[in-house]
Amino acid sequence: MSPRLDLALQSGLVLSHPLTVIGPTDAADLSALPSQTQVVQPFKPFHDHFAAQGFSVVPDAHEPCQDAIVFLPRAKALAHSRVQQACARAGGVVVVDGAKTDGVDSLLKDIRNRVAVQGPISKAHGKIFWFQADCQAFTDWAAPEHQAVDGFQTAPGVFSADGIDPASALLQAALPDKPGARLADLGAGWGFLSAGLLQAAGLKTLHLVEADHAALTCARANVTDPRAQFHWADAVTWRAPEPLDTVVMNPPFHTSRSADPTLGQGFITSAARNLIRNGTLWMVANRHLPYETTLNGTFAQVEEVTGDNRFKVFRASRPRR
């Protein structure tokens, strides 16, 4: 079990069912919890991780529960939203478990100003604490019913929730007027690149592939063209229903605070696998990330077509078979 949660249970925390666990990553060990525990996880790889362990896993939930455990995310607005959701649903105890690097100390202080807190217990560079659910104490922490930037719907915690990502804007400006008939946007987020691609001449099908269920929900609101198809999936393992002419992507490069270039490398491999023999990948990346070796090993032709001191845009064609 999670070391802080295990210690809290040994120190007097009692959990009752139905129990909901909100936002655990694949690093969280929930094996000691009953299989009927509901896990709320909108990120598809983590969702599938807990589903494979036999838990009841959903991307979002609103039905009542007795107790709830909230694993703290990095984004403060999302953390506030998850605490409010837990309080709105739970009739008993709400438990918060988080790392110091994710702001647990600040959140603990904020919650103590509103309700009486038990614990906290410090372990493994983090804290766990709990309190009686109070549906009125955190109403101002609820996610806004409508959050928009530059005319696009976004949501707390999704990538680039507060504005158009400059790397995506750089990539969009570099894209050709006629990218082909069958396209995919890997890691589509809330749909900025896809919304622009739908203006391209000759486009017949556009696949939006996104692992974050909340971001994909926003994309459905932002991209209403019937040629768009939406896939809640891990872009690294996704397989297109038909060979693609073009793939565009601004891949993520971390799941925690440390950069992990293997994520982008997995996106590159996925793009090559799904493209036709003469297909093309358009990709933007942070300047410091080492993608050139993977691109040249996966595609016959690779060129940096534009960039600045922060980002670089690649055009890679003819995937190697």
Secondary structure, DSSP 8 states (H G I E B T S, - for coil): --HHHHHHHHTT----SSEEEES--TTS--TTS-TT-EEE--BHHHHHHHHHTT-EEES---S-BSEEEEE--S-HHHHHHHHHHHHHHBSSEEEEEEEGGGTHHHHHHHHHTTS--EEEEEETTEEEEEEE--TTTTGGGS--S-EEETTEEE-TTSTTTTS--HHHHHHHHHS-S---SEEEEET-TTSHHHHHHTTSTT--EEEEEESBHHHHHHHHHH---TTEEEEES-TTT---SS-EEEEEE-----SSSS--HHHHHHHHHHHHHHEEEEEEEEEEEETTS--HHHHHHHEEEEEEEEE-SSEEEEEEEEE--
